[in-house]
């Protein structure tokens, strides 16, 4: 699936999480299925949650992150809502 907008490495974007709340993440590495040897999976991004408020939002909804943790997450293209400030 092609992304609606061309996002770049380092962009902060708002994404819809499976736990419920929308959170801002920083995009780090792009994965495109057509450019891999195995041709498995779906297009998306490796990303990291860098803001502690965002981690606390997910913790309130039952995601088992620790205090002070900056977790690395996977973001599908369809989860991206818009760019964050």
N, C-alpha and C positions, 0 to 999 in steps of 0.2 A: 504494500500500500504506500503510495507516495504522500509525503507530508504536504499539507496545505500551504505552508509558508516555509521558506528556506531558513531554517534555524542553523546556527553555527556553534561550534565548540566554544564553551564559556558563556553562552547565553543563559540567563535566568528565566525559567518559564514556569507558569502555573499549570499544574497537572491534576487530573482527577485520580484520586487514589482508590484502590479497592476497599480500603478500610472506611471510606466515607468522605472525609474532609478533603478539600482542595489544598495542595501544598506547593510551595515554590522550591524548585530544584535547580542546580547548575549542571548543564549538559557537559559531558566530558568526551565520550567516544561514540561515534556513529557506527551502527551495524546495518549494512544493506545486504539482503539475501543474495541478490544477483551477482554481487562482487565477491562471494565466498566460494570456496571449493566444494563444500557439501550441499549448498543450496537448500539448507534446512532453516526452519524458524520463520520469523517475521521481522520486518524492519523496525528499528527503534534506536534507543540511546542508552548508554551507561550514564548514570547521573549520580550526583551526591546532594544530600540534604545538608546545607551548611548553616542554616539558621536554627537555633535551639527552640524557638517558638514553634516552628514547623514540626520538629520532632515531638514536642510536648502535645501538639494537636493529635498526632498519630497515637501517642501513648494513652491519651484519654479515650481513644476508640479501641484500645486493646492490643495495639501492636507492641510486641515485647522489645522495645529499644531501651537502652540504659541511659541514665542522665549523663549529659555531656558527650554522648555519642554523635558522630556525624556519619550516618550510614550511607553506603553506596547502594543504589537502587537501579532497577531496570524500568525504562519508560517506553511503552509502545507509542508509535506515532499518533494513534487515535486518542491517546490520553492527554495530549498537549492541548491546552485551552488557549493560552495567549502568553505573551512575554510579560515578565514581572519587572517592576522598577527596581 
